[in-house]
Amino acid sequence: TMPFSIQVGDYFRPDLRIAYRRDNPANAWYIAIDIQNFINRDNDDALDYNFDPDRKDWVFGFQSGIVPVLSFQIDF
């Protein structure tokens, strides 16, 4: 085989954020929910250097699917 001939696929990870901000005279706060990879696409992470003899091919690792992140911030 040719060195460096195997490449990972194209990377695509759309994220979605919904946030609410409240401004008060003494402070401000906001709360947000982030949904990373909201279409749950399996992106190639890296090529593991393990050969699968059943498939006769190299094994790719995959990144995580949907990741929800809740955040809250207070500004004084």
Distance bins in CASP14 RR format, pairs under 12 A and 6 or more apart:
PFRMAT RR
TARGET T0000
AUTHOR 0000-0000-0000
RMODE 2
METHOD distances of the structure
MODEL  1
1 51 0 0 0 0 0 1 0 0 0 0 0
1 57 0 0 0 0 0 1 0 0 0 0 0
1 58 0 0 0 0 1 0 0 0 0 0 0
4 47 0 0 0 0 0 1 0 0 0 0 0
5 47 0 0 0 0 0 1 0 0 0 0 0
5 58 0 0 0 0 0 1 0 0 0 0 0
6 44 0 0 0 0 0 1 0 0 0 0 0
6 46 0 0 0 0 0 1 0 0 0 0 0
6 47 1 0 0 1 0 0 0 0 0 0 0
6 48 0 0 0 0 0 1 0 0 0 0 0
6 49 0 0 0 0 0 1 0 0 0 0 0
6 51 0 0 0 0 0 1 0 0 0 0 0
6 57 0 0 0 0 1 0 0 0 0 0 0
6 58 1 0 0 1 0 0 0 0 0 0 0
6 59 0 0 0 0 0 1 0 0 0 0 0
6 60 0 0 0 0 1 0 0 0 0 0 0
7 44 0 0 0 0 1 0 0 0 0 0 0
7 46 0 0 0 0 0 1 0 0 0 0 0
7 47 0 0 0 0 1 0 0 0 0 0 0
7 58 0 0 0 0 0 1 0 0 0 0 0
7 60 0 0 0 0 0 1 0 0 0 0 0
8 42 0 0 0 0 0 1 0 0 0 0 0
8 43 0 0 0 0 1 0 0 0 0 0 0
8 44 1 1 0 0 0 0 0 0 0 0 0
8 45 1 0 0 1 0 0 0 0 0 0 0
8 46 1 0 0 1 0 0 0 0 0 0 0
8 47 1 0 0 1 0 0 0 0 0 0 0
8 48 0 0 0 0 0 1 0 0 0 0 0
8 58 0 0 0 0 0 1 0 0 0 0 0
8 60 1 0 0 1 0 0 0 0 0 0 0
8 61 0 0 0 0 1 0 0 0 0 0 0
8 62 0 0 0 0 0 1 0 0 0 0 0
8 63 0 0 0 0 0 1 0 0 0 0 0
9 41 0 0 0 0 0 1 0 0 0 0 0
9 42 0 0 0 0 0 1 0 0 0 0 0
9 43 1 0 0 1 0 0 0 0 0 0 0
9 44 1 0 1 0 0 0 0 0 0 0 0
9 45 0 0 0 0 0 1 0 0 0 0 0
9 46 0 0 0 0 0 1 0 0 0 0 0
9 47 0 0 0 0 0 1 0 0 0 0 0
9 60 0 0 0 0 1 0 0 0 0 0 0
9 61 0 0 0 0 0 1 0 0 0 0 0
9 62 0 0 0 0 0 1 0 0 0 0 0
9 63 0 0 0 0 0 1 0 0 0 0 0
10 41 0 0 0 0 0 1 0 0 0 0 0
10 43 0 0 0 0 1 0 0 0 0 0 0
10 44 0 0 0 0 1 0 0 0 0 0 0
11 37 0 0 0 0 0 1 0 0 0 0 0
11 41 0 0 0 0 1 0 0 0 0 0 0
11 42 0 0 0 0 0 1 0 0 0 0 0
11 43 1 0 1 0 0 0 0 0 0 0 0
11 44 1 0 0 1 0 0 0 0 0 0 0
11 45 0 0 0 0 1 0 0 0 0 0 0
11 46 0 0 0 0 0 1 0 0 0 0 0
11 62 0 0 0 0 0 1 0 0 0 0 0
11 63 0 0 0 0 1 0 0 0 0 0 0
12 37 0 0 0 0 1 0 0 0 0 0 0
12 38 0 0 0 0 0 1 0 0 0 0 0
12 39 0 0 0 0 1 0 0 0 0 0 0
12 40 0 0 0 0 0 1 0 0 0 0 0
12 41 1 0 1 0 0 0 0 0 0 0 0
12 42 0 0 0 0 0 1 0 0 0 0 0
12 43 1 0 0 1 0 0 0 0 0 0 0
12 44 0 0 0 0 0 1 0 0 0 0 0
12 63 0 0 0 0 0 1 0 0 0 0 0
13 35 0 0 0 0 0 1 0 0 0 0 0
13 36 1 0 0 1 0 0 0 0 0 0 0
13 37 1 0 1 0 0 0 0 0 0 0 0
13 38 0 0 0 0 1 0 0 0 0 0 0
13 39 0 0 0 0 1 0 0 0 0 0 0
13 40 0 0 0 0 0 1 0 0 0 0 0
13 41 1 0 0 1 0 0 0 0 0 0 0
13 42 0 0 0 0 0 1 0 0 0 0 0
13 43 1 0 0 1 0 0 0 0 0 0 0
13 44 0 0 0 0 0 1 0 0 0 0 0
13 45 0 0 0 0 0 1 0 0 0 0 0
13 62 0 0 0 0 0 1 0 0 0 0 0
13 63 1 0 0 1 0 0 0 0 0 0 0
13 64 0 0 0 0 1 0 0 0 0 0 0
13 65 0 0 0 0 1 0 0 0 0 0 0
13 66 0 0 0 0 0 1 0 0 0 0 0
13 67 0 0 0 0 1 0 0 0 0 0 0
14 34 0 0 0 0 0 1 0 0 0 0 0
14 35 0 0 0 0 1 0 0 0 0 0 0
14 36 0 0 0 0 1 0 0 0 0 0 0
14 37 1 0 0 1 0 0 0 0 0 0 0
14 38 1 0 0 1 0 0 0 0 0 0 0
14 39 1 0 1 0 0 0 0 0 0 0 0
14 40 0 0 0 0 0 1 0 0 0 0 0
14 41 0 0 0 0 1 0 0 0 0 0 0
14 43 0 0 0 0 0 1 0 0 0 0 0
14 65 0 0 0 0 0 1 0 0 0 0 0
14 66 0 0 0 0 0 1 0 0 0 0 0
15 32 0 0 0 0 0 1 0 0 0 0 0
15 33 0 0 0 0 0 1 0 0 0 0 0
15 34 1 0 0 1 0 0 0 0 0 0 0
15 35 1 0 0 1 0 0 0 0 0 0 0
15 36 1 0 1 0 0 0 0 0 0 0 0
15 37 1 0 0 1 0 0 0 0 0 0 0
15 38 1 0 0 1 0 0 0 0 0 0 0
15 39 0 0 0 0 1 0 0 0 0 0 0
15 41 0 0 0 0 0 1 0 0 0 0 0
15 65 0 0 0 0 0 1 0 0 0 0 0
15 66 0 0 0 0 0 1 0 0 0 0 0
15 67 0 0 0 0 1 0 0 0 0 0 0
15 68 0 0 0 0 0 1 0 0 0 0 0
15 69 0 0 0 0 1 0 0 0 0 0 0
16 32 0 0 0 0 0 1 0 0 0 0 0
16 33 0 0 0 0 1 0 0 0 0 0 0
16 34 1 0 0 1 0 0 0 0 0 0 0
16 35 1 0 1 0 0 0 0 0 0 0 0
16 36 0 0 0 0 1 0 0 0 0 0 0
16 37 0 0 0 0 1 0 0 0 0 0 0
16 38 1 0 1 0 0 0 0 0 0 0 0
16 39 0 0 0 0 1 0 0 0 0 0 0
16 40 0 0 0 0 0 1 0 0 0 0 0
16 66 0 0 0 0 1 0 0 0 0 0 0
16 67 0 0 0 0 0 1 0 0 0 0 0
16 68 0 0 0 0 1 0 0 0 0 0 0
16 69 0 0 0 0 0 1 0 0 0 0 0
17 30 0 0 0 0 0 1 0 0 0 0 0
17 31 0 0 0 0 0 1 0 0 0 0 0
17 32 1 0 1 0 0 0 0 0 0 0 0
17 33 1 0 0 1 0 0 0 0 0 0 0
17 34 1 0 1 0 0 0 0 0 0 0 0
17 35 1 0 0 1 0 0 0 0 0 0 0
17 36 0 0 0 0 1 0 0 0 0 0 0
17 38 0 0 0 0 1 0 0 0 0 0 0
17 68 0 0 0 0 0 1 0 0 0 0 0
17 69 0 0 0 0 1 0 0 0 0 0 0
17 70 0 0 0 0 0 1 0 0 0 0 0
17 71 0 0 0 0 1 0 0 0 0 0 0
18 30 0 0 0 0 0 1 0 0 0 0 0
18 31 0 0 0 0 1 0 0 0 0 0 0
18 32 1 0 0 1 0 0 0 0 0 0 0
18 33 1 0 1 0 0 0 0 0 0 0 0
18 34 0 0 0 0 1 0 0 0 0 0 0
18 35 0 0 0 0 1 0 0 0 0 0 0
18 38 0 0 0 0 0 1 0 0 0 0 0
18 68 0 0 0 0 0 1 0 0 0 0 0
18 69 0 0 0 0 0 1 0 0 0 0 0
18 70 0 0 0 0 0 1 0 0 0 0 0
18 71 0 0 0 0 0 1 0 0 0 0 0
19 29 0 0 0 0 0 1 0 0 0 0 0
19 30 1 0 1 0 0 0 0 0 0 0 0
19 31 1 0 0 1 0 0 0 0 0 0 0
19 32 1 1 0 0 0 0 0 0 0 0 0
19 33 1 0 0 1 0 0 0 0 0 0 0
19 34 0 0 0 0 1 0 0 0 0 0 0
19 69 0 0 0 0 0 1 0 0 0 0 0
19 70 0 0 0 0 0 1 0 0 0 0 0
19 71 0 0 0 0 1 0 0 0 0 0 0
19 72 0 0 0 0 0 1 0 0 0 0 0
19 73 0 0 0 0 1 0 0 0 0 0 0
20 28 0 0 0 0 0 1 0 0 0 0 0
20 29 0 0 0 0 1 0 0 0 0 0 0
20 30 1 0 0 1 0 0 0 0 0 0 0
20 31 1 0 1 0 0 0 0 0 0 0 0
20 32 1 0 0 1 0 0 0 0 0 0 0
20 33 0 0 0 0 1 0 0 0 0 0 0
20 71 0 0 0 0 0 1 0 0 0 0 0
20 72 0 0 0 0 0 1 0 0 0 0 0
20 73 0 0 0 0 0 1 0 0 0 0 0
21 27 0 0 0 0 0 1 0 0 0 0 0
21 28 1 0 0 1 0 0 0 0 0 0 0
21 29 1 0 0 1 0 0 0 0 0 0 0
21 30 1 1 0 0 0 0 0 0 0 0 0
21 31 0 0 0 0 1 0 0 0 0 0 0
21 32 0 0 0 0 1 0 0 0 0 0 0
21 71 0 0 0 0 0 1 0 0 0 0 0
21 72 0 0 0 0 0 1 0 0 0 0 0
21 73 0 0 0 0 1 0 0 0 0 0 0
21 74 0 0 0 0 0 1 0 0 0 0 0
21 75 0 0 0 0 1 0 0 0 0 0 0
22 28 1 0 0 1 0 0 0 0 0 0 0
22 29 1 0 1 0 0 0 0 0 0 0 0
22 30 1 0 0 1 0 0 0 0 0 0 0
22 31 0 0 0 0 1 0 0 0 0 0 0
22 72 0 0 0 0 0 1 0 0 0 0 0
22 73 0 0 0 0 0 1 0 0 0 0 0
22 74 0 0 0 0 0 1 0 0 0 0 0
22 75 0 0 0 0 0 1 0 0 0 0 0
23 29 0 0 0 0 1 0 0 0 0 0 0
23 30 0 0 0 0 1 0 0 0 0 0 0
23 74 0 0 0 0 0 1 0 0 0 0 0
23 75 0 0 0 0 1 0 0 0 0 0 0
24 30 0 0 0 0 0 1 0 0 0 0 0
24 74 0 0 0 0 0 1 0 0 0 0 0
24 75 0 0 0 0 1 0 0 0 0 0 0
24 76 0 0 0 0 0 1 0 0 0 0 0
25 76 0 0 0 0 0 1 0 0 0 0 0
26 74 0 0 0 0 0 1 0 0 0 0 0
26 75 0 0 0 0 0 1 0 0 0 0 0
26 76 1 0 0 1 0 0 0 0 0 0 0
27 73 0 0 0 0 0 1 0 0 0 0 0
27 74 1 0 0 1 0 0 0 0 0 0 0
27 75 1 0 0 1 0 0 0 0 0 0 0
27 76 1 0 1 0 0 0 0 0 0 0 0
28 73 0 0 0 0 1 0 0 0 0 0 0
28 74 1 0 0 1 0 0 0 0 0 0 0
28 75 1 0 1 0 0 0 0 0 0 0 0
28 76 0 0 0 0 1 0 0 0 0 0 0
29 71 0 0 0 0 0 1 0 0 0 0 0
29 72 1 0 0 1 0 0 0 0 0 0 0
29 73 1 0 0 1 0 0 0 0 0 0 0
29 74 1 0 1 0 0 0 0 0 0 0 0
29 75 1 0 0 1 0 0 0 0 0 0 0
29 76 0 0 0 0 1 0 0 0 0 0 0
30 70 0 0 0 0 0 1 0 0 0 0 0
30 71 0 0 0 0 1 0 0 0 0 0 0
30 72 1 0 0 1 0 0 0 0 0 0 0
30 73 1 0 1 0 0 0 0 0 0 0 0
30 74 0 0 0 0 1 0 0 0 0 0 0
30 75 0 0 0 0 1 0 0 0 0 0 0
31 69 0 0 0 0 0 1 0 0 0 0 0
31 70 1 0 0 1 0 0 0 0 0 0 0
31 71 1 0 0 1 0 0 0 0 0 0 0
31 72 1 0 1 0 0 0 0 0 0 0 0
31 73 0 0 0 0 1 0 0 0 0 0 0
31 74 0 0 0 0 0 1 0 0 0 0 0
32 68 0 0 0 0 0 1 0 0 0 0 0
32 69 0 0 0 0 1 0 0 0 0 0 0
32 70 1 0 0 1 0 0 0 0 0 0 0
32 71 1 0 1 0 0 0 0 0 0 0 0
32 72 1 0 0 1 0 0 0 0 0 0 0
32 73 0 0 0 0 1 0 0 0 0 0 0
33 66 0 0 0 0 0 1 0 0 0 0 0
33 67 0 0 0 0 0 1 0 0 0 0 0
33 68 1 0 0 1 0 0 0 0 0 0 0
33 69 1 0 0 1 0 0 0 0 0 0 0
33 70 1 0 1 0 0 0 0 0 0 0 0
33 71 1 0 0 1 0 0 0 0 0 0 0
33 72 0 0 0 0 0 1 0 0 0 0 0
34 66 0 0 0 0 0 1 0 0 0 0 0
34 67 0 0 0 0 1 0 0 0 0 0 0
34 68 1 0 0 1 0 0 0 0 0 0 0
34 69 1 0 1 0 0 0 0 0 0 0 0
34 70 1 0 0 1 0 0 0 0 0 0 0
34 71 1 0 0 1 0 0 0 0 0 0 0
35 65 0 0 0 0 0 1 0 0 0 0 0
35 66 1 0 0 1 0 0 0 0 0 0 0
35 67 1 0 0 1 0 0 0 0 0 0 0
35 68 1 0 1 0 0 0 0 0 0 0 0
35 69 1 0 0 1 0 0 0 0 0 0 0
35 70 0 0 0 0 0 1 0 0 0 0 0
36 43 0 0 0 0 0 1 0 0 0 0 0
36 63 0 0 0 0 1 0 0 0 0 0 0
36 64 0 0 0 0 1 0 0 0 0 0 0
36 65 0 0 0 0 1 0 0 0 0 0 0
36 66 1 0 0 1 0 0 0 0 0 0 0
36 67 1 0 1 0 0 0 0 0 0 0 0
36 68 1 0 0 1 0 0 0 0 0 0 0
36 69 1 0 0 1 0 0 0 0 0 0 0
37 43 1 0 0 1 0 0 0 0 0 0 0
37 62 0 0 0 0 0 1 0 0 0 0 0
37 63 1 0 0 1 0 0 0 0 0 0 0
37 64 1 0 0 1 0 0 0 0 0 0 0
37 65 1 0 1 0 0 0 0 0 0 0 0
37 66 1 0 1 0 0 0 0 0 0 0 0
37 67 1 0 0 1 0 0 0 0 0 0 0
37 68 0 0 0 0 0 1 0 0 0 0 0
37 69 0 0 0 0 0 1 0 0 0 0 0
38 65 0 0 0 0 1 0 0 0 0 0 0
38 66 1 0 0 1 0 0 0 0 0 0 0
38 67 0 0 0 0 1 0 0 0 0 0 0
38 68 0 0 0 0 1 0 0 0 0 0 0
38 69 0 0 0 0 0 1 0 0 0 0 0
39 65 0 0 0 0 1 0 0 0 0 0 0
39 66 0 0 0 0 1 0 0 0 0 0 0
40 62 0 0 0 0 0 1 0 0 0 0 0
40 63 0 0 0 0 0 1 0 0 0 0 0
40 64 0 0 0 0 1 0 0 0 0 0 0
40 65 1 0 1 0 0 0 0 0 0 0 0
40 66 1 0 1 0 0 0 0 0 0 0 0
40 67 0 0 0 0 0 1 0 0 0 0 0
40 68 0 0 0 0 0 1 0 0 0 0 0
41 62 0 0 0 0 1 0 0 0 0 0 0
41 63 0 0 0 0 1 0 0 0 0 0 0
41 64 0 0 0 0 0 1 0 0 0 0 0
41 65 1 0 0 1 0 0 0 0 0 0 0
41 66 0 0 0 0 1 0 0 0 0 0 0
42 60 0 0 0 0 1 0 0 0 0 0 0
42 61 0 0 0 0 1 0 0 0 0 0 0
42 62 1 0 1 0 0 0 0 0 0 0 0
42 63 1 0 0 1 0 0 0 0 0 0 0
42 64 0 0 0 0 1 0 0 0 0 0 0
42 65 1 0 0 1 0 0 0 0 0 0 0
42 66 0 0 0 0 0 1 0 0 0 0 0
43 60 0 0 0 0 1 0 0 0 0 0 0
43 61 0 0 0 0 1 0 0 0 0 0 0
43 62 1 0 0 1 0 0 0 0 0 0 0
43 63 1 0 1 0 0 0 0 0 0 0 0
43 64 0 0 0 0 1 0 0 0 0 0 0
43 65 0 0 0 0 1 0 0 0 0 0 0
44 58 0 0 0 0 0 1 0 0 0 0 0
44 59 0 0 0 0 0 1 0 0 0 0 0
44 60 1 0 1 0 0 0 0 0 0 0 0
44 61 1 0 0 1 0 0 0 0 0 0 0
44 62 1 0 0 1 0 0 0 0 0 0 0
44 63 1 0 0 1 0 0 0 0 0 0 0
45 59 0 0 0 0 0 1 0 0 0 0 0
45 60 1 0 0 1 0 0 0 0 0 0 0
45 61 1 0 1 0 0 0 0 0 0 0 0
45 62 1 0 1 0 0 0 0 0 0 0 0
45 63 1 0 1 0 0 0 0 0 0 0 0
45 64 0 0 0 0 1 0 0 0 0 0 0
45 65 0 0 0 0 0 1 0 0 0 0 0
46 58 0 0 0 0 0 1 0 0 0 0 0
46 59 0 0 0 0 0 1 0 0 0 0 0
46 60 1 0 0 1 0 0 0 0 0 0 0
46 61 1 0 0 1 0 0 0 0 0 0 0
46 62 0 0 0 0 1 0 0 0 0 0 0
46 63 0 0 0 0 1 0 0 0 0 0 0
47 57 0 0 0 0 0 1 0 0 0 0 0
47 58 1 0 1 0 0 0 0 0 0 0 0
47 59 1 0 0 1 0 0 0 0 0 0 0
47 60 1 0 1 0 0 0 0 0 0 0 0
47 61 1 0 0 1 0 0 0 0 0 0 0
47 62 0 0 0 0 0 1 0 0 0 0 0
48 57 0 0 0 0 0 1 0 0 0 0 0
48 58 1 0 0 1 0 0 0 0 0 0 0
48 59 1 0 1 0 0 0 0 0 0 0 0
48 60 1 0 0 1 0 0 0 0 0 0 0
48 61 1 0 1 0 0 0 0 0 0 0 0
48 62 0 0 0 0 0 1 0 0 0 0 0
49 58 1 0 0 1 0 0 0 0 0 0 0
49 59 0 0 0 0 1 0 0 0 0 0 0
49 60 0 0 0 0 0 1 0 0 0 0 0
49 61 0 0 0 0 0 1 0 0 0 0 0
50 57 0 0 0 0 0 1 0 0 0 0 0
50 58 1 0 0 1 0 0 0 0 0 0 0
50 59 1 0 1 0 0 0 0 0 0 0 0
50 60 0 0 0 0 1 0 0 0 0 0 0
50 61 0 0 0 0 1 0 0 0 0 0 0
51 57 1 0 0 1 0 0 0 0 0 0 0
51 58 1 0 0 1 0 0 0 0 0 0 0
51 59 1 0 0 1 0 0 0 0 0 0 0
51 60 0 0 0 0 0 1 0 0 0 0 0
52 58 1 0 0 1 0 0 0 0 0 0 0
52 59 1 0 1 0 0 0 0 0 0 0 0
52 60 0 0 0 0 0 1 0 0 0 0 0
52 61 0 0 0 0 0 1 0 0 0 0 0
53 59 0 0 0 0 0 1 0 0 0 0 0
END
